[in-house]
């Protein structure tokens, strides 16, 4: 066992038991930091000098660096039982990620680096979903810039050969009337469209419900992104209010997947809404919403949430092979 593997599995098991997002994120942060270490044994004092590593994560790193299972991980495994182990196996079924950003909008890395990181994780595919024009704070893509990006994605796929494909996509703003913030003919050329609300998040439930219903019924939309818009770390942001039964029923009817957003500050939808969406028969996309390569590792904690509500790989489009994903835009 390597320190990275131990820290990621601890993050998964903490998510499984409903630990705070701060604790979960601490182990992911430490896992990112150990990439600076050479292989071989590392003592805890040296590990503590890494940015973002505290006393608990330093001990985990030191114990795992010798190949042992850290005591902290062993305890979590024993407390979790067979259901958590089944959840970890579910995470291993992941084939891709429907939501990631590059430096074309508000990500921090070139699309080539995001693609390489997804491939290194064992993904068969990943979807580049930079923002749409009206999200100017995130440097959203105009029609012209998105058209250029399509050519850039094609060049990346041509250069890297078989075994992985970077898919074209967008995280498209859902406007106040439920329409989408990009030309429909261009949306029709994309492999996957994630539609999300980024404005007027505190609208009354009626208008917000109508807005979401229009979006998830749009034939171009494949995934409803971070459906409540909540933030649960820092200053936080309350979740949007809408008729969840109506929206999730429309998602199930139209084949639009509900995103299980893995960002630690989102964990969206909340547990109660995730259970209601599962009961409604929805499909789901376990997405990292990654803005940097190391954030792609967050996906396993979303799979923990999926497993807790009884979802299997057939309901998770991020566990589908590429051919099924693309058949009729998520199989609709």
Secondary structure, DSSP 8 states (H G I E B T S, - for coil): --HHHHHHHHHHHHHHTT--HHHHHHHHHHHHHGGGS-SS---HHHHHTSTT--HHHHHHHHHHTTT---HHHHHHHHHH-HHHHHHHHHHTT--EEEEE--TTTT-SS-HHHHHHHHHHTT-SEEEE--BBTT-GGGT-B-HHHHHHHHHHHHHHHHHH-TT-EEEEEEEEEB-TTS-BSS-HHHHTTSSEEEEE--S-TT--HHHHHHHHHHHHTSTT--EE-STT--B-STT-B------HHHHHHHHHHHT-EEEEE--TTT-BS-HHHHHHHHHTT--EEEE--BSSGGGGGGHHHHHHHHHHTT--GGGBGGGS-HHHHHTHHHH-
